[in-house]
């Protein structure tokens, strides 16, 4: 039964969290380590209520498995309570920190997208440069340092002021919706607490295990 639970977590993590990895897969070893980290973060209460936890360690492992971009080095994510997060990276200006808020994350039978608002941009130890960044919209910053989602196939990232909206529906249609599990799962929201991101899904533990066991019988 434990192996089946672990398989269930891995299936959900691959399909819902690592969607970009489907378009640009990481090495097998790093993927296995990431999934092991995700598996350890689950709780029975969460599983029974359709809440699937993704710790920031797993996300940073994913970042670490990516090839460094030319102008962005050492990206890192810190998850805070109340849908707040810090994204930081090394650049020609120094260590840039983006203070972000997760506004919306939706995946259902008709749409799949995420929306993030950047409340503050700063460069560590450089107050004047940080002040100047207040007047630079997020899209201009992406033009300057490169958009890390640019080369992810079937993902459309658009900037409006300091808001980033990511439409990953084309990728979902090519992957998630091609199997029975993917056609049933929906995500109503994504929330954060200290160090952990939580997916609120319609797929409780018993539902997920039922789908997996049916798949094994039919297989």
N, CA, C and O of each residue as an XYZ file, in Angstrom:
876
protein
N       0.821     -1.204      0.000
C       0.000      0.000      0.000
C       0.860      1.261      0.000
O       0.538      2.235     -0.679
N       1.972      1.241      0.775
C       2.857      2.410      0.810
C       3.402      2.713     -0.578
O       3.479      3.873     -0.980
N       3.782      1.660     -1.314
C       4.302      1.871     -2.667
C       3.232      2.497     -3.565
O       3.541      3.320     -4.427
N       1.978      2.103     -3.359
C       0.894      2.664     -4.160
C       0.686      4.137     -3.815
O       0.457      4.967     -4.695
N       0.771      4.452     -2.502
C       0.689      5.850     -2.087
C       1.794      6.658     -2.748
O       1.565      7.743     -3.283
N       2.995      6.103     -2.696
C       4.144      6.825     -3.255
C       3.957      7.026     -4.753
O       4.275      8.090     -5.284
N       3.451      6.026     -5.423
C       3.194      6.146     -6.856
C       2.166      7.238     -7.116
O       2.290      8.011     -8.067
N       1.134      7.293     -6.245
C       0.096      8.309     -6.404
C       0.686      9.709     -6.289
O       0.384     10.583     -7.102
N       1.528      9.921     -5.276
C       2.160     11.234     -5.090
C       3.012     11.576     -6.296
O       2.972     12.703     -6.790
N       3.774     10.622     -6.766
C       4.663     10.875     -7.908
C       3.861     11.221     -9.157
O       4.240     12.118     -9.909
N       2.764     10.519     -9.381
C       1.930     10.809    -10.547
C       1.418     12.237    -10.476
O       1.503     12.985    -11.450
N       0.878     12.616     -9.305
C       0.344     13.972     -9.170
C       1.441     15.011     -9.320
O       1.251     16.030     -9.984
N       2.596     14.754     -8.699
C       3.691     15.723     -8.764
C       4.176     15.917    -10.189
O       4.426     17.044    -10.618
N       4.308     14.829    -10.918
C       4.777     14.924    -12.301
C       3.769     15.692    -13.157
O       4.143     16.559    -13.948
N       2.493     15.363    -12.989
C       1.476     15.950    -13.861
C       1.144     17.398    -13.523
O       0.868     18.197    -14.418
N       1.169     17.744    -12.228
C       0.696     19.063    -11.829
C       1.807     20.044    -11.507
O       1.685     21.230    -11.814
N       2.884     19.580    -10.899
C       3.963     20.495    -10.549
C       5.000     20.588    -11.648
O       5.438     21.682    -12.003
N       5.395     19.449    -12.185
C       6.515     19.427    -13.117
C       6.067     19.520    -14.563
O       6.688     18.917    -15.440
N       4.997     20.268    -14.832
C       4.559     20.450    -16.215
C       5.667     21.033    -17.094
O       5.860     20.554    -18.211
N       6.403     22.052    -16.630
C       7.511     22.538    -17.458
C       8.563     21.465    -17.712
O       9.225     21.473    -18.750
N       8.716     20.545    -16.768
C       9.707     19.489    -16.949
C       9.328     18.546    -18.076
O      10.193     17.914    -18.682
N       8.022     18.449    -18.360
C       7.606     17.627    -19.496
C       8.121     18.227    -20.809
O       8.471     17.517    -21.752
N       8.152     19.546    -20.829
C       8.606     20.219    -22.038
C      10.123     20.259    -22.123
O      10.690     20.261    -23.215
N      10.778     20.292    -20.968
C      12.244     20.327    -20.924
C      12.700     19.461    -19.758
O      13.066     19.996    -18.711
N      12.689     18.133    -19.909
C      12.922     17.242    -18.787
C      14.315     17.393    -18.179
O      15.298     17.663    -18.870
N      14.360     17.206    -16.856
C      15.640     17.207    -16.147
C      16.222     15.799    -16.169
O      15.589     14.854    -16.639
N      17.429     15.682    -15.655
C      18.075     14.370    -15.577
C      17.265     13.471    -14.652
O      16.619     13.959    -13.725
N      17.295     12.146    -14.897
C      16.517     11.202    -14.114
C      16.840     11.280    -12.635
O      15.935     11.235    -11.803
N      18.121     11.397    -12.292
C      18.534     11.419    -10.890
C      17.922     12.610    -10.165
O      17.429     12.465     -9.046
N      17.948     13.778    -10.784
C      17.406     14.965    -10.135
C      15.892     14.869    -10.012
O      15.327     15.321     -9.016
N      15.227     14.290    -11.001
C      13.776     14.121    -10.930
C      13.404     13.173     -9.797
O      12.445     13.424     -9.066
N      14.153     12.090     -9.647
C      13.880     11.126     -8.582
C      14.070     11.764     -7.211
O      13.282     11.519     -6.297
N      15.100     12.571     -7.064
C      15.342     13.261     -5.795
C      14.226     14.238     -5.486
O      13.776     14.334     -4.344
N      13.774     14.968     -6.505
C      12.699     15.927     -6.326
C      11.413     15.233     -5.894
O      10.732     15.706     -4.984
N      11.074     14.121     -6.534
C       9.854     13.405     -6.204
C       9.918     12.808     -4.803
O       8.909     12.757     -4.101
N      11.107     12.356     -4.395
C      11.277     11.832     -3.043
C      11.032     12.931     -2.009
O      10.419     12.689     -0.969
N      11.513     14.134     -2.301
C      11.300     15.272     -1.405
C       9.822     15.604     -1.304
O       9.322     15.895     -0.217
N       9.115     15.563     -2.435
C       7.674     15.835     -2.446
C       6.911     14.779     -1.652
O       6.008     15.102     -0.880
N       7.280     13.532     -1.846
C       6.608     12.434     -1.144
C       6.700     12.598      0.364
O       5.719     12.366      1.071
N       7.857     12.994      0.862
C       8.069     13.131      2.302
C       7.269     14.288      2.900
O       7.044     14.320      4.110
N       6.839     15.234      2.073
C       6.132     16.421      2.575
C       4.641     16.196      2.766
O       3.959     17.056      3.325
N       4.114     15.050      2.310
C       2.670     14.827      2.391
C       2.229     14.462      3.811
O       2.988     13.873      4.580
N       0.993     14.822      4.138
C       0.382     14.423      5.413
C      -0.924     13.694      5.123
O      -1.541     13.907      4.079
N      -1.342     12.836      6.044
C      -2.581     12.096      5.834
C      -3.785     13.044      5.779
O      -4.688     12.860      4.963
N      -3.791     14.060      6.656
C      -4.898     15.026      6.629
C      -4.967     15.719      5.271
O      -6.045     15.888      4.700
N      -3.811     16.112      4.767
C      -3.779     16.768      3.464
C      -4.270     15.859      2.361
O      -5.106     16.257      1.551
N      -3.761     14.646      2.322
C      -4.154     13.696      1.283
C      -5.653     13.416      1.316
O      -6.301     13.315      0.275
N      -6.189     13.293      2.517
C      -7.616     12.980      2.651
C      -8.510     14.152      2.268
O      -9.704     13.970      2.031
N      -7.942     15.347      2.207
C      -8.714     16.529      1.836
C      -8.354     17.057      0.450
O      -8.771     18.152      0.073
N      -7.586     16.288     -0.299
C      -7.233     16.694     -1.654
C      -6.193     17.794     -1.705
O      -6.082     18.490     -2.715
N      -5.420     17.969     -0.626
C      -4.381     18.994     -0.581
C      -3.025     18.313     -0.719
O      -2.652     17.475      0.102
N      -2.303     18.677     -1.754
C      -1.028     18.045     -2.071
C       0.090     19.074     -1.891
O       0.094     20.135     -2.516
N       1.025     18.731     -1.026
C       2.087     19.670     -0.638
C       3.307     19.536     -1.530
O       3.738     18.432     -1.861
N       3.861     20.690     -1.915
C       5.118     20.729     -2.657
C       6.074     21.643     -1.885
O       5.888     22.860     -1.889
N       7.091     21.083     -1.223
C       7.995     21.908     -0.422
C       8.909     22.752     -1.298
O       9.209     22.383     -2.433
N       9.346     23.876     -0.768
C      10.230     24.750     -1.546
C      11.542     24.054     -1.884
O      12.176     24.383     -2.887
N      11.957     23.090     -1.052
C      13.186     22.344     -1.358
C      13.073     21.636     -2.702
O      14.033     21.601     -3.471
N      11.885     21.064     -2.988
C      11.691     20.359     -4.257
C      11.744     21.332     -5.430
O      12.319     21.028     -6.475
N      11.136     22.509     -5.246
C      11.149     23.501     -6.312
C      12.565     23.992     -6.570
O      12.965     24.181     -7.719
N      13.325     24.199     -5.492
C      14.708     24.642     -5.663
C      15.594     23.548     -6.250
O      16.567     23.836     -6.947
N      15.255     22.294     -5.965
C      15.965     21.193     -6.620
C      15.696     21.224     -8.122
O      16.587     20.967     -8.931
N      14.451     21.544     -8.481
C      14.111     21.657     -9.891
C      14.892     22.791    -10.536
O      15.447     22.627    -11.622
N      14.938     23.960     -9.861
C      15.739     25.075    -10.363
C      17.188     24.653    -10.564
O      17.813     24.976    -11.573
N      17.710     23.918     -9.572
C      19.110     23.510     -9.635
C      19.414     22.538    -10.755
O      20.559     22.432    -11.195
N      18.391     21.822    -11.225
C      18.596     20.844    -12.298
C      18.587     21.488    -13.675
O      18.954     20.856    -14.666
N      18.164     22.760    -13.734
C      18.113     23.465    -15.011
C      19.492     23.989    -15.388
O      20.313     24.282    -14.518
N      19.736     24.104    -16.661
C      20.959     24.744    -17.133
C      20.871     26.233    -16.834
O      19.857     26.868    -17.121
N      21.928     26.791    -16.258
C      21.924     28.215    -15.922
C      21.696     29.068    -17.164
O      22.263     28.806    -18.225
N      20.863     30.088    -17.018
C      20.684     31.037    -18.097
C      21.870     31.991    -18.117
O      22.548     32.187    -17.109
N      22.099     32.567    -19.264
C      23.283     33.406    -19.441
C      23.306     34.586    -18.478
O      24.368     34.951    -17.975
N      22.143     35.190    -18.213
C      22.104     36.402    -17.402
C      21.492     36.207    -16.025
O      21.450     37.146    -15.230
N      21.020     35.006    -15.732
C      20.436     34.707    -14.427
C      21.144     33.489    -13.849
O      21.164     32.425    -14.466
N      21.722     33.649    -12.668
C      22.437     32.554    -12.025
C      21.865     32.301    -10.631
O      21.360     33.210     -9.972
N      21.957     31.054    -10.207
C      21.592     30.663     -8.837
C      20.187     31.114     -8.426
O      20.036     31.754     -7.385
N      19.160     30.796     -9.215
C      17.798     31.176     -8.816
C      17.355     30.403     -7.576
O      17.723     29.242     -7.399
N      16.572     31.044     -6.729
C      16.077     30.392     -5.516
C      14.700     30.937     -5.173
O      14.384     32.092     -5.457
N      13.895     30.095     -4.563
C      12.542     30.463     -4.154
C      12.397     30.257     -2.655
O      12.822     29.231     -2.123
N      11.805     31.218     -1.978
C      11.455     31.081     -0.563
C       9.960     31.303     -0.427
O       9.450     32.361     -0.795
N       9.255     30.307      0.100
C       7.806     30.382      0.254
C       7.450     30.902      1.641
O       7.973     30.422      2.647
N       6.552     31.894      1.686
C       6.077     32.480      2.929
C       4.585     32.214      3.077
O       3.958     31.672      2.167
N       4.019     32.587      4.203
C       2.589     32.394      4.421
C       1.782     33.378      3.572
O       2.316     34.360      3.056
N       0.486     33.094      3.438
C      -0.470     33.999      2.790
C      -0.144     34.271      1.326
O      -0.264     35.402      0.855
N       0.268     33.224      0.608
C       0.506     33.302     -0.839
C       1.633     34.269     -1.220
O       1.648     34.802     -2.330
N       2.557     34.488     -0.312
C       3.703     35.349     -0.596
C       4.944     34.492     -0.831
O       5.075     33.404     -0.271
N       5.836     34.988     -1.653
C       7.072     34.266     -1.943
C       8.159     35.244     -2.375
O       7.882     36.332     -2.879
N       9.396     34.825     -2.163
C      10.551     35.595     -2.604
C      11.275     34.805     -3.679
O      11.595     33.632     -3.489
N      11.532     35.448     -4.803
C      12.330     34.854     -5.877
C      13.615     35.668     -5.986
O      13.563     36.889     -6.129
N      14.758     35.008     -5.920
C      16.029     35.730     -5.981
C      16.959     35.070     -6.995
O      16.865     33.873     -7.267
N      17.857     35.885     -7.546
C      18.848     35.360     -8.489
C      20.007     36.344     -8.596
O      19.861     37.535     -8.320
N      21.155     35.821     -9.001
C      22.338     36.655     -9.224
C      22.295     37.232    -10.631
O      21.949     36.535    -11.585
N      22.645     38.495    -10.754
C      22.648     39.164    -12.053
C      23.840     40.110    -12.113
O      24.634     40.197    -11.176
N      23.947     40.819    -13.236
C      25.025     41.793    -13.384
C      24.887     42.942    -12.394
O      25.872     43.608    -12.078
N      23.670     43.182    -11.902
C      23.438     44.233    -10.920
C      23.783     43.801     -9.506
O      24.046     44.636     -8.642
N      23.782     42.492     -9.272
C      23.939     41.940     -7.936
C      22.849     40.919     -7.689
O      22.259     40.393     -8.632
N      22.580     40.637     -6.425
C      21.547     39.676     -6.069
C      20.185     40.361     -6.099
O      19.878     41.186     -5.239
N      19.366     40.010     -7.101
C      18.043     40.596     -7.271
C      17.027     39.778     -6.476
O      17.039     38.547     -6.517
N      16.146     40.476     -5.752
C      15.085     39.818     -4.987
C      13.739     40.365     -5.431
O      13.531     41.579     -5.439
N      12.823     39.476     -5.803
C      11.470     39.853     -6.191
C      10.508     39.390     -5.096
O      10.475     38.211     -4.745
N       9.733     40.326     -4.564
C       8.731     40.013     -3.546
C       7.404     39.782     -4.272
O       6.804     40.714     -4.807
N       6.962     38.532     -4.280
C       5.839     38.146     -5.133
C       4.619     37.707     -4.325
O       4.722     37.303     -3.166
N       3.474     37.799     -4.974
C       2.231     37.285     -4.408
C       1.534     36.428     -5.461
O       1.309     36.866     -6.589
N       1.200     35.209     -5.075
C       0.462     34.310     -5.964
C      -1.008     34.712     -5.936
O      -1.694     34.503     -4.935
N      -1.483     35.282     -7.023
C      -2.846     35.802     -7.071
C      -3.865     34.729     -7.431
O      -4.972     34.703     -6.894
N      -3.475     33.841     -8.348
C      -4.453     32.853     -8.821
C      -3.742     31.680     -9.473
O      -2.721     31.845    -10.140
N      -4.300     30.488     -9.268
C      -3.831     29.293     -9.972
C      -5.061     28.439    -10.216
O      -5.725     28.004     -9.275
N      -5.355     28.206    -11.466
C      -6.565     27.468    -11.847
C      -6.221     26.384    -12.862
O      -5.498     26.622    -13.830
N      -6.748     25.202    -12.621
C      -6.721     24.167    -13.668
C      -8.028     23.395    -13.585
O      -8.331     22.769    -12.569
N      -8.794     23.447    -14.660
C     -10.035     22.678    -14.724
C     -10.223     22.171    -16.149
O      -9.259     22.070    -16.909
N     -11.432     21.860    -16.502
C     -11.674     21.255    -17.814
C     -11.619     22.250    -18.967
O     -11.615     21.845    -20.129
N     -11.578     23.532    -18.666
C     -11.586     24.526    -19.748
C     -10.393     25.477    -19.744
O     -10.059     26.029    -20.793
N      -9.734     25.691    -18.590
C      -8.620     26.635    -18.545
C      -7.565     26.193    -17.533
O      -7.852     25.497    -16.560
N      -6.334     26.628    -17.804
C      -5.199     26.278    -16.948
C      -4.223     27.451    -16.966
O      -3.567     27.706    -17.976
N      -4.132     28.161    -15.847
C      -3.241     29.320    -15.832
C      -2.845     29.684    -14.402
O      -3.486     29.264    -13.439
N      -1.785     30.467    -14.284
C      -1.323     30.990    -13.004
C      -1.074     32.481    -13.159
O      -0.678     32.943    -14.230
N      -1.305     33.233    -12.088
C      -1.075     34.672    -12.119
C      -0.288     35.087    -10.876
O      -0.681     34.785     -9.749
N       0.826     35.780    -11.097
C       1.708     36.209    -10.005
C       1.927     37.710    -10.109
O       2.170     38.239    -11.194
N       1.839     38.396     -8.963
C       2.065     39.838     -8.923
C       3.348     40.119     -8.147
O       3.535     39.598     -7.048
N       4.231     40.938     -8.711
C       5.479     41.298     -8.048
C       5.276     42.636     -7.335
O       5.131     43.676     -7.976
N       5.268     42.593     -6.007
C       4.999     43.794     -5.214
C       6.234     44.689     -5.070
O       6.114     45.909     -4.957
N       7.403     44.080     -5.076
C       8.614     44.864     -4.826
C       9.796     44.200     -5.498
O       9.886     42.973     -5.529
N      10.700     44.996     -6.033
C      11.922     44.508     -6.651
C      13.106     45.244     -6.006
O      13.079     46.467     -5.866
N      14.130     44.504     -5.619
C      15.288     45.166     -5.026
C      16.568     44.415     -5.340
O      16.547     43.234     -5.687
N      17.689     45.128     -5.210
C      19.013     44.525     -5.352
C      19.682     44.609     -3.988
O      19.812     45.693     -3.420
N      20.103     43.478     -3.470
C      20.662     43.416     -2.122
C      21.842     44.375     -1.964
O      22.791     44.353     -2.748
N      21.759     45.216     -0.931
C      22.855     46.120     -0.615
C      22.984     47.322     -1.524
O      23.964     48.060     -1.424
N      22.009     47.546     -2.422
C      22.080     48.664     -3.364
C      20.760     49.423     -3.361
O      19.933     49.231     -4.253
N      20.552     50.293     -2.355
C      19.263     50.985     -2.224
C      18.917     51.872     -3.411
O      17.746     51.958     -3.782
N      19.906     52.539     -4.022
C      19.589     53.412     -5.149
C      19.113     52.603     -6.360
O      18.132     52.961     -7.012
N      19.820     51.515     -6.648
C      19.415     50.646     -7.760
C      18.033     50.053     -7.472
O      17.201     49.940     -8.371
N      17.797     49.678     -6.218
C      16.491     49.141     -5.830
C      15.393     50.172     -6.063
O      14.301     49.834     -6.521
N      15.689     51.434     -5.744
C      14.713     52.505     -5.968
C      14.402     52.642     -7.460
O      13.246     52.838     -7.834
N      15.415     52.543     -8.303
C      15.210     52.641     -9.748
C      14.344     51.502    -10.269
O      13.557     51.692    -11.197
N      14.484     50.321     -9.678
C      13.711     49.165    -10.133
C      12.209     49.355     -9.926
O      11.405     48.699    -10.588
N      11.826     50.256     -9.007
C      10.404     50.528     -8.781
C       9.727     50.994    -10.066
O       8.530     50.781    -10.254
N      10.485     51.620    -10.936
C       9.910     52.221    -12.140
C      10.080     51.345    -13.383
O       9.692     51.739    -14.483
N      10.661     50.160    -13.204
C      10.871     49.247    -14.328
C       9.834     48.125    -14.257
O       9.862     47.343    -13.306
N       8.919     48.017    -15.229
C       7.918     46.949    -15.192
C       8.562     45.573    -15.353
O       9.690     45.442    -15.830
N       7.820     44.571    -14.946
C       8.344     43.200    -14.954
C       8.739     42.746    -16.352
O       9.742     42.052    -16.521
N       7.954     43.137    -17.357
C       8.266     42.744    -18.730
C       9.601     43.288    -19.192
O      10.348     42.600    -19.887
N       9.913     44.537    -18.805
C      11.195     45.136    -19.172
C      12.338     44.411    -18.479
O      13.414     44.234    -19.051
N      12.097     43.996    -17.249
C      13.121     43.243    -16.518
C      13.378     41.899    -17.196
O      14.518     41.443    -17.277
N      12.303     41.267    -17.682
C      12.449     39.999    -18.400
C      13.197     40.197    -19.716
O      13.988     39.344    -20.120
N      12.944     41.331    -20.387
C      13.676     41.632    -21.625
C      15.163     41.826    -21.340
O      16.018     41.462    -22.148
N      15.456     42.408    -20.173
C      16.844     42.692    -19.811
C      17.601     41.428    -19.440
O      18.744     41.236    -19.855
N      16.961     40.567    -18.658
C      17.666     39.393    -18.136
C      17.236     38.076    -18.775
O      17.836     37.031    -18.525
N      16.198     38.133    -19.596
C      15.733     36.913    -20.230
C      14.548     36.326    -19.490
O      14.491     36.375    -18.261
N      13.613     35.778    -20.223
C      12.425     35.138    -19.658
C      12.692     33.648    -19.509
O      12.829     32.947    -20.512
N      12.771     33.139    -18.259
C      13.094     31.714    -18.071
C      12.047     30.766    -18.634
O      12.318     29.575    -18.792
N      10.834     31.280    -18.946
C       9.791     30.431    -19.528
C       9.761     30.500    -21.047
O       8.962     29.821    -21.692
N      10.632     31.323    -21.614
C      10.597     31.561    -23.058
C      10.776     30.282    -23.860
O      10.106     30.083    -24.874
N      11.681     29.408    -23.409
C      11.996     28.205    -24.168
C      11.203     26.975    -23.718
O      11.467     25.862    -24.174
N      10.231     27.178    -22.820
C       9.376     26.066    -22.400
C       8.248     25.920    -23.406
O       7.390     26.795    -23.527
N       8.259     24.819    -24.117
C       7.280     24.611    -25.178
C       5.853     24.604    -24.639
O       5.589     24.073    -23.560
N       4.938     25.199    -25.398
C       3.504     25.153    -25.119
C       3.127     25.821    -23.795
O       2.114     25.473    -23.188
N       3.936     26.775    -23.352
C       3.602     27.602    -22.189
C       3.711     29.056    -22.619
O       4.744     29.482    -23.136
N       2.644     29.816    -22.403
C       2.598     31.214    -22.838
C       2.651     32.133    -21.621
O       1.719     32.156    -20.816
N       3.743     32.894    -21.485
C       3.913     33.816    -20.365
C       3.759     35.250    -20.848
O       4.453     35.679    -21.770
N       2.845     35.993    -20.222
C       2.610     37.377    -20.617
C       2.754     38.305    -19.413
O       2.332     37.977    -18.304
N       3.361     39.475    -19.655
C       3.577     40.462    -18.613
C       2.660     41.655    -18.828
O       2.451     42.102    -19.956
N       2.115     42.164    -17.717
C       1.329     43.386    -17.750
C       1.679     44.180    -16.501
O       1.253     43.836    -15.399
N       2.465     45.257    -16.679
C       2.959     45.977    -15.514
C       3.853     45.077    -14.682
O       4.878     44.599    -15.168
N       3.474     44.841    -13.433
C       4.236     43.940    -12.564
C       3.509     42.624    -12.325
O       3.738     41.951    -11.320
N       2.631     42.262    -13.258
C       1.898     40.999    -13.163
C       2.351     40.047    -14.264
O       2.488     40.436    -15.424
N       2.577     38.808    -13.884
C       2.916     37.743    -14.830
C       1.764     36.754    -14.862
O       1.362     36.230    -13.824
N       1.230     36.496    -16.052
C       0.202     35.485    -16.225
C       0.735     34.391    -17.141
O       1.167     34.653    -18.264
N       0.696     33.175    -16.644
C       1.230     32.027    -17.390
C       0.072     31.123    -17.794
O      -0.612     30.554    -16.943
N      -0.135     30.999    -19.078
C      -1.146     30.087    -19.613
C      -0.450     28.790    -20.021
O       0.310     28.761    -20.988
N      -0.718     27.717    -19.273
C      -0.097     26.436    -19.617
C      -1.124     25.453    -20.195
O      -0.907     24.241    -20.187
N      -2.240     25.989    -20.696
C      -3.269     25.135    -21.277
C      -2.765     24.340    -22.485
O      -3.071     23.152    -22.586
N      -1.998     24.952    -23.415
C      -1.513     24.157    -24.551
C      -0.698     22.939    -24.114
O      -0.795     21.875    -24.725
N       0.106     23.094    -23.055
C       0.896     21.968    -22.558
C      -0.006     20.920    -21.918
O       0.204     19.722    -22.107
N      -1.010     21.364    -21.163
C      -1.964     20.455    -20.535
C      -2.686     19.624    -21.581
O      -2.863     18.417    -21.412
N      -3.100     20.270    -22.657
C      -3.839     19.560    -23.701
C      -2.988     18.510    -24.397
O      -3.514     17.514    -24.894
N      -1.681     18.723    -24.436
C      -0.783     17.767    -25.073
C      -0.343     16.652    -24.129
O       0.207     15.646    -24.575
N      -0.581     16.822    -22.824
C      -0.059     15.848    -21.867
C      -1.115     15.382    -20.877
O      -1.556     14.234    -20.927
N      -1.521     16.274    -19.979
C      -2.394     15.897    -18.874
C      -3.733     15.343    -19.332
O      -4.238     14.388    -18.742
N      -4.318     15.927    -20.378
C      -5.650     15.518    -20.804
C      -5.652     14.271    -21.680
O      -6.696     13.866    -22.191
N      -4.494     13.673    -21.849
C      -4.397     12.468    -22.675
C      -4.543     11.180    -21.872
O      -4.396     10.090    -22.426
N      -4.834     11.291    -20.555
C      -5.019     10.079    -19.756
C      -6.212     10.268    -18.820
O      -6.670     11.389    -18.600
N      -6.705      9.163    -18.275
C      -7.932      9.200    -17.470
C      -7.768     10.075    -16.238
O      -8.660     10.856    -15.905
N      -6.635      9.950    -15.560
C      -6.399     10.749    -14.365
C      -6.412     12.238    -14.697
O      -7.051     13.036    -14.011
N      -5.706     12.593    -15.744
C      -5.592     13.996    -16.123
C      -6.928     14.617    -16.489
O      -7.145     15.808    -16.263
N      -7.822     13.820    -17.050
C      -9.134     14.351    -17.434
C     -10.049     14.563    -16.231
O     -11.045     15.281    -16.327
N      -9.713     13.937    -15.091
C     -10.561     14.053    -13.912
C     -10.081     15.094    -12.914
O     -10.895     15.705    -12.222
N      -8.779     15.304    -12.828
C      -8.245     16.166    -11.775
C      -8.468     17.645    -12.094
O      -8.335     18.079    -13.238
N      -8.810     18.403    -11.055
C      -8.945     19.850    -11.163
C      -8.257     20.491     -9.959
O      -8.192     19.901     -8.881
N      -7.745     21.703    -10.158
C      -7.122     22.455     -9.072
C      -7.897     23.758     -8.919
O      -7.961     24.567     -9.844
N      -8.481     23.951     -7.745
C      -9.275     25.152     -7.521
C      -8.417     26.326     -7.086
O      -8.762     27.481     -7.337
N      -7.295     26.035     -6.431
C      -6.418     27.110     -5.984
C      -5.066     26.543     -5.582
O      -4.887     25.333     -5.446
N      -4.119     27.460     -5.396
C      -2.805     27.120     -4.873
C      -2.511     28.116     -3.758
O      -2.625     29.325     -3.962
N      -2.139     27.626     -2.592
C      -1.835     28.494     -1.464
C      -0.445     28.170     -0.920
O       0.142     27.138     -1.247
N       0.065     29.068     -0.088
C       1.381     28.835      0.495
C       1.330     28.975      2.018
O       0.524     29.725      2.570
N       2.206     28.239      2.666
C       2.556     28.457      4.056
C       4.075     28.430      4.119
O       4.734     28.168      3.112
N       4.623     28.694      5.268
C       6.072     28.798      5.366
C       6.752     27.544      4.816
O       6.619     26.457      5.378
N       7.483     27.709      3.706
C       8.268     26.616      3.147
C       7.513     25.616      2.303
O       8.116     24.680      1.778
N       6.198     25.786      2.154
C       5.396     24.773      1.454
C       4.353     25.439      0.564
O       3.707     26.410      0.960
N       4.201     24.905     -0.638
C       3.149     25.289     -1.563
C       2.114     24.175     -1.572
O       2.475     23.000     -1.627
N       0.832     24.525     -1.518
C      -0.224     23.521     -1.446
C      -1.183     23.638     -2.627
O      -1.713     24.711     -2.913
N      -1.393     22.515     -3.304
C      -2.372     22.430     -4.373
C      -3.695     21.925     -3.792
O      -3.743     20.873     -3.155
N      -4.763     22.687     -4.021
C      -6.092     22.288     -3.543
C      -6.832     21.653     -4.724
O      -7.262     22.341     -5.649
N      -6.969     20.344     -4.671
C      -7.515     19.600     -5.804
C      -8.848     18.930     -5.441
O      -9.217     18.829     -4.271
N      -9.544     18.482     -6.470
C     -10.763     17.704     -6.272
C     -10.449     16.227     -6.078
O     -11.354     15.415     -5.881
N      -9.153     15.875     -6.133
C      -8.748     14.472     -6.102
C      -8.222     14.110     -4.715
O      -7.041     14.286     -4.417
N      -9.129     13.596     -3.870
C      -8.723     13.147     -2.540
C      -7.972     11.825     -2.658
O      -7.948     11.204     -3.721
N      -7.367     11.410     -1.568
C      -6.529     10.210     -1.595
C      -7.285      9.000     -2.130
O      -6.783      8.274     -2.988
N      -8.487      8.790     -1.620
C      -9.261      7.619     -2.050
C      -9.594      7.692     -3.536
O      -9.583      6.675     -4.230
N      -9.890      8.900     -4.027
C     -10.196      9.072     -5.448
C      -8.992      8.734     -6.316
O      -9.107      8.041     -7.327
N      -7.831      9.242     -5.897
C      -6.613      9.016     -6.664
C      -6.230      7.551     -6.676
O      -5.859      7.007     -7.716
N      -6.321      6.908     -5.513
C      -5.995      5.486     -5.443
C      -6.966      4.667     -6.286
O      -6.572      3.682     -6.911
N      -8.241      5.074     -6.305
C      -9.223      4.373     -7.126
C      -8.877      4.434     -8.598
O      -8.976      3.433     -9.307
N      -8.467      5.614     -9.063
C      -8.072      5.767    -10.467
C      -6.864      4.903    -10.777
O      -6.819      4.231    -11.807
N      -5.867      4.925     -9.865
C      -4.653      4.138    -10.096
C      -4.942      2.642    -10.091
O      -4.417      1.906    -10.927
N      -5.768      2.190     -9.161
C      -6.084      0.761     -9.086
C      -6.894      0.321    -10.290
O      -6.690     -0.782    -10.797
N      -7.812      1.162    -10.761
C      -8.569      0.841    -11.978
C      -7.622      0.728    -13.172
O      -7.767     -0.140    -14.032
N      -6.644      1.641    -13.190
C      -5.666      1.610    -14.280
C      -4.857      0.333    -14.268
O      -4.553     -0.225    -15.323
N      -4.498     -0.146    -13.053
C      -3.742     -1.394    -12.942
C      -4.579     -2.583    -13.399
O      -4.069     -3.489    -14.057
N      -5.879     -2.579    -13.044
C      -6.761     -3.680    -13.461
C      -6.918     -3.712    -14.979
O      -6.864     -4.765    -15.614
N      -7.115     -2.509    -15.537
C      -7.321     -2.430    -16.984
C      -6.028     -2.663    -17.752
O      -6.038     -3.038    -18.925
N      -4.876     -2.422    -17.039
C      -3.599     -2.613    -17.698
C      -3.247     -4.068    -17.802
O      -2.192     -4.411    -18.336
